[in-house]
Amino acid sequence: MKEAWQTFKELWAIKRLRSTIVLCLWLVFIGFIVVGLRNSNTTTNINSLEYKNYNNYEVVYKIGDIEIQGTTYNNESYLYIDGKSYVYMNDELSYNGEIIPQTFNNISLNLLQPKNLDNLINQGIYDSKVTYTDSVKYNYIVSSDVYNNYMNSFLVNENVLISVTKENNLVTKIEFNNISISYSNINKIQGFNK
């Protein structure tokens, strides 16, 4: 250690090297600051948005060219598809009291529920954040292996970008792979209007 300190003192005595040493120390200092800032950005976690616990809201699912509108109240949903009213409850879709398949464009409606999407997003890696006037969009990268395991029937070869838009501390939109889910009137639904 004494030898290193002695070598440093000898190099410091040379004016040309002294400025190079100072420049290197500044670069190291700035590098620590950049790494610290980058690490603080990666701590953003979708769990802080707590949307997986939504139990009353209005929703619009866009799955390719199919649009499904609905209202959810206390874990029971009324969905409107092509002018018909469906009931979604306990992970089952029914029409006129008869349970029917809940797959649209090879995507199961069950996989698009907040509690299940939360699991998918939590397996992703935080990528970036874009701030708008009245909203913030968080982007996550989910590996193709995780996504394929989650979706089962809709397989992809590349990683999937999932964008989560937050307004007033509430998740209002999730977009990924030709799927869009928009939430509104969150926690403001008092019951169903039949």
C-alpha positions in Angstrom: 0.0 0.0 0.0 2.9 2.3 0.8 4.4 1.7 -2.6 1.1 2.6 -4.3 0.9 5.8 -2.3 4.5 6.7 -3.1 3.9 6.0 -6.8 0.8 8.2 -6.7 2.7 11.1 -5.1 5.4 10.8 -7.8 2.8 10.9 -10.6 1.0 13.8 -8.9 4.2 15.9 -8.9 4.2 15.8 -12.7 1.8 18.7 -13.8 0.6 17.0 -17.0 -0.3 13.7 -15.2 -1.9 15.6 -12.4 -4.6 17.0 -14.7 -5.1 13.6 -16.2 -5.5 12.1 -12.7 -8.0 14.8 -11.8 -10.0 14.2 -15.0 -10.0 10.4 -14.3 -11.3 11.0 -10.7 -14.1 13.2 -12.1 -15.1 10.6 -14.6 -15.2 7.9 -11.9 -17.3 10.3 -9.7 -19.7 11.0 -12.6 -19.9 7.3 -13.4 -21.0 6.6 -9.8 -23.7 9.2 -10.1 -25.0 7.8 -13.4 -25.1 4.3 -12.0 -26.9 5.5 -8.9 -29.6 7.3 -11.0 -30.0 4.4 -13.3 -30.5 2.0 -10.3 -33.1 4.4 -8.8 -35.2 4.2 -12.0 -35.2 0.4 -12.0 -36.8 0.3 -8.6 -40.2 1.3 -10.1 -42.5 -1.7 -9.5 -45.9 -2.4 -10.9 -47.0 -3.6 -7.4 -47.0 0.0 -6.2 -49.9 0.6 -8.6 -52.0 -2.1 -6.9 -54.4 -2.5 -9.8 -54.6 -6.3 -9.3 -57.0 -5.5 -6.5 -59.5 -3.6 -8.6 -63.0 -5.0 -7.9 -65.2 -2.4 -9.5 -64.5 -0.6 -12.8 -65.5 -0.2 -16.4 -63.3 -1.9 -18.9 -62.7 -2.1 -22.7 -60.7 -5.1 -24.1 -59.4 -4.8 -27.6 -58.1 -8.2 -28.8 -57.1 -7.7 -32.4 -60.3 -6.7 -34.2 -62.6 -7.8 -31.3 -63.8 -5.2 -28.8 -65.4 -6.2 -25.5 -66.9 -3.6 -23.2 -67.8 -4.4 -19.7 -68.5 -3.4 -16.1 -67.1 -5.2 -13.1 -68.5 -5.0 -9.6 -67.4 -7.2 -6.7 -65.6 -9.7 -9.0 -68.7 -10.1 -11.2 -68.6 -8.7 -14.8 -71.2 -8.0 -17.4 -69.5 -8.0 -20.8 -71.0 -6.8 -24.1 -69.8 -8.5 -27.3 -71.5 -7.8 -30.6 -74.6 -6.5 -28.9 -74.9 -9.6 -26.6 -74.6 -9.5 -22.8 -72.4 -12.0 -21.1 -71.6 -12.7 -17.5 -68.0 -13.3 -16.4 -67.8 -14.7 -12.8 -65.4 -17.1 -11.1 -63.2 -17.3 -14.2 -66.2 -18.6 -16.3 -68.0 -16.8 -19.1 -71.7 -17.5 -19.6 -74.5 -16.5 -22.0 -78.1 -17.0 -20.9 -77.0 -19.1 -18.0 -74.9 -21.5 -20.2 -71.1 -21.6 -19.7 -69.3 -20.9 -23.0 -65.6 -20.9 -24.1 -64.0 -17.6 -23.1 -61.4 -17.5 -25.9 -61.2 -14.5 -28.3 -58.6 -14.5 -31.1 -56.9 -17.5 -29.3 -56.6 -15.4 -26.1 -58.4 -16.5 -22.9 -60.3 -13.7 -21.1 -59.1 -15.2 -17.8 -55.5 -14.3 -18.7 -56.5 -10.6 -19.2 -57.8 -10.2 -15.6 -55.9 -7.7 -13.4 -54.7 -10.4 -10.9 -53.3 -12.5 -13.8 -51.8 -9.7 -15.8 -50.0 -8.6 -12.6 -48.3 -11.9 -12.4 -47.1 -11.6 -16.0 -45.8 -8.1 -15.6 -44.0 -9.0 -12.4 -42.0 -11.5 -14.4 -40.9 -8.8 -16.8 -38.0 -6.4 -16.5 -38.6 -2.7 -16.1 -37.5 -1.0 -19.3 -38.5 2.7 -19.2 -40.9 5.4 -18.1 -42.5 8.1 -20.2 -44.1 11.0 -18.4 -47.0 12.9 -20.1 -49.0 15.9 -18.9 -51.5 13.9 -16.9 -50.2 10.3 -17.1 -47.1 8.1 -16.8 -46.4 5.1 -19.0 -44.2 2.3 -17.6 -42.7 -0.1 -20.1 -41.7 -3.7 -19.2 -40.0 -6.4 -21.3 -41.3 -9.9 -20.9 -39.2 -12.7 -22.4 -40.8 -14.8 -25.1 -40.4 -17.9 -22.9 -42.3 -16.4 -20.0 -45.0 -14.9 -22.4 -45.4 -18.2 -24.2 -45.8 -20.1 -21.0 -48.4 -17.6 -19.8 -50.4 -17.4 -23.0 -50.2 -21.1 -23.9 -51.9 -20.8 -27.3 -50.7 -17.5 -28.6 -46.9 -18.1 -29.1 -44.3 -15.4 -30.0 -40.6 -15.7 -31.0 -39.5 -12.3 -29.6 -39.6 -10.6 -26.2 -42.9 -8.7 -25.6 -43.1 -5.0 -24.6 -45.9 -4.4 -22.1 -46.9 -0.7 -21.5 -48.8 0.2 -18.4 -50.3 3.7 -18.2 -51.1 5.2 -14.9 -53.2 8.3 -14.2 -53.9 9.7 -10.7 -52.1 6.7 -9.2 -54.4 4.3 -10.9 -53.6 2.0 -13.9 -55.9 3.1 -16.7 -54.4 1.1 -19.7 -52.3 -1.9 -20.4 -51.1 -2.6 -24.0 -49.1 -5.5 -25.4 -48.9 -7.7 -28.5 -52.1 -6.4 -30.3 -54.1 -6.3 -27.0 -55.3 -3.2 -25.3 -57.2 -3.1 -21.9 -58.6 0.3 -20.8 -60.0 0.9 -17.3 -62.3 3.7 -16.2 -64.5 4.7 -13.3 -62.2 2.7 -11.0 -63.7 2.2 -7.6 -66.7 4.3 -8.6 -69.2 1.6 -9.7 -72.0 1.3 -7.1 -73.7 -1.6 -8.8 -75.1 -2.9 -12.1 -77.6 -0.9 -14.1 -79.7 -3.6 -15.8 
